Amino acid sequence: MRALAADRAYEGDETRQLVLELGLEPVIPPKRHRLNPWEYDRECYKKRNQIERLFRRLKSFRRIFSRFEKLDVMFAAFIQFAFIADSLIYIN
């Protein structure tokens, strides 16, 4: 089953039910005041931080955050270029 990781702000019952109806596994930690907290995949939740850091690094490319490219294909190509540049910088 595919997972959807989110932070505690989205831990409401309605949100979790919607994720389940979409056929995804919610990886959302319960808030501390929950009477019946649920189990979640902690290792998968830790990977959410890596994804957020990747988006932060992608936003450092001015062409991406300001959307200079008007054609979708050019925008997608520049995102791929940014991924390549990012992987070259963070290889070591």
N, C-alpha and C positions, 0 to 999 in steps of 0.2 A: 504494500500500500504506500502511496506517495504521501509525504508529510508536508504540512504547512506550519512553519515556525513563526511565532509572533511573540511579542512581549506581554507583560502582565496587563497592559492597558486593554487588551483584546480578550481577556479571559472570561467575559460574560457568557452566561448560559446560551443566549440566543446566537452569539457568534460561534461558539463551539458547535452548536447544533447545525448551523449553516455549513460549517466546514465538513462535518460528518455527512450531511446530505449531498455535498458535492463529491463525495467519495474520497476524501482526503483524511489523513490522520492529523488531528490538531496537536501540535507540540507547543503548548502554551502552559507555562507554570501557573498554578493557582495562587491567588493572593493569600497572604498569611492569615487573614481573618476568616477564611472559608471553614465551615464546620465539617464538610466532607471533601477534603482535597483529593484530587485524582493524581494518578501516576502519569508521568510523561517521560519521553526519551531525553535524558539529560545530555547525552553525547551529541544528539542531533541539535539540541538547543544551543550548545556551545558553538556550533558551526555558524549560527545566525550572526554572531559577532564578526566572523571573517567576511561574510557577505556584506555587512554594513560598512566595514573598512574598505572593501573593494569599491563600493559605490562612492565613498568619500574620495578615494584616489582618482576615480574616473571624473569626478566633478572638478578636479584640478585642471583638466583639459578645457580651456575656455570655449572651444567650439562645441563641446557637448552641453555644458550647462546653459549656454546662451542660445543654442540651437541655430547656429549660423547656416547650416545646410538645410535647404528647404525641401529637397528631394529625399524621400525615405531611404532610398538605396544608398545615397551618399552619406546620410546620417549613420546608417548601419555599417557602412564601410569604415567610417571614422571611429566608430565604437570598436570595431575589430582592430583597427590600428592602435587604439588606446590600450586594448587588452594586450596586444603584442608588446608595446612599449612598457607597459606595467610589468609584464612577466620578465622582460629583460632587465629591468631595474631591480626587481626583487628576487632574482635567481639566487643570489648569495645570501 
